[in-house]
Amino acid sequence: MKQWLQRLTWRELFPLVYMLAISACSATYGLVNSADRPIHIIKFGIDDYIPFWEAFIIPYIIWGPFIFISLVFMCFLNREEYYKYIVNSVVGHIICYIVYINYQTHVPRPEITDDTFLLNLVKYIYSNDLPYNCFPSIHVLTTWLLMRSFQKVAMPKLLRLAINILCYSIYLSTLFVKQHYIPDLIIAIILGEALIFATNAAASKIKEKRAARSVYLAKQKAKGANLPG
């Protein structure tokens, strides 16, 4: 591990800077998270039967460090998927913000009076994130994009299983800590799949153009070599 780190160059490390684009998107979230616009509630009947379960605040909070650490590793394990994730995440944030500005949703939260470690974590999240802008869920969108990206990364089966379990626990956490309703998750996943389809199509087109150009240059070079001296 130490030898691998010593071999890293600034050129290899520079792509990590692109993660700042995601940080910039997250930093601007507060601009659209307010109660100064009409609010709407979008939910299914089953949402009323989902209980509040404070234990799920752990995977909910783990989401941020999990995304960051995963992207660092993905940057070196599969650079193409890393770039796709950056683009999808930034575009996804922008689309979500446009929806939030024009159609703000709301998820009522339970009143928390007890004083325990987990409940204090919930109260901390509630105090730093107003109960608006829930549809679609950025938590779910970014986690879904990451889980799908990891499908293209070679890794041990047990590690892949652990990542998938953590991702699904993050999805569920948004429901059990009363941050989102089921429609918020569904639309986030649909949006994620649309973004993945678009970036994969764009990447294929770019590869086709590069391959065609390489063939063209090779032919031109061959013609030049066959010209009489």
Secondary structure, DSSP 8 states (H G I E B T S, - for coil): -HHHHHH--HHHHGGGGGHHHHHHHHHTGGGT-SSSS-EE----GGGGG----GGGHHHHHHHHHHHHHHHHHHHHH-HHHHHHHHHHHHHHHHHHHHHHHHSEEB----------HHHHHHHHHHHHS-SB--SS-HHHHHHHHHHHHHTTS---HHHHHHHHHHHHHHHHHHHHTTS--HHHHHHHHHHHHHHHHHHHHHHHHHHHHHHHHHHHHHHHHHHHHHS--
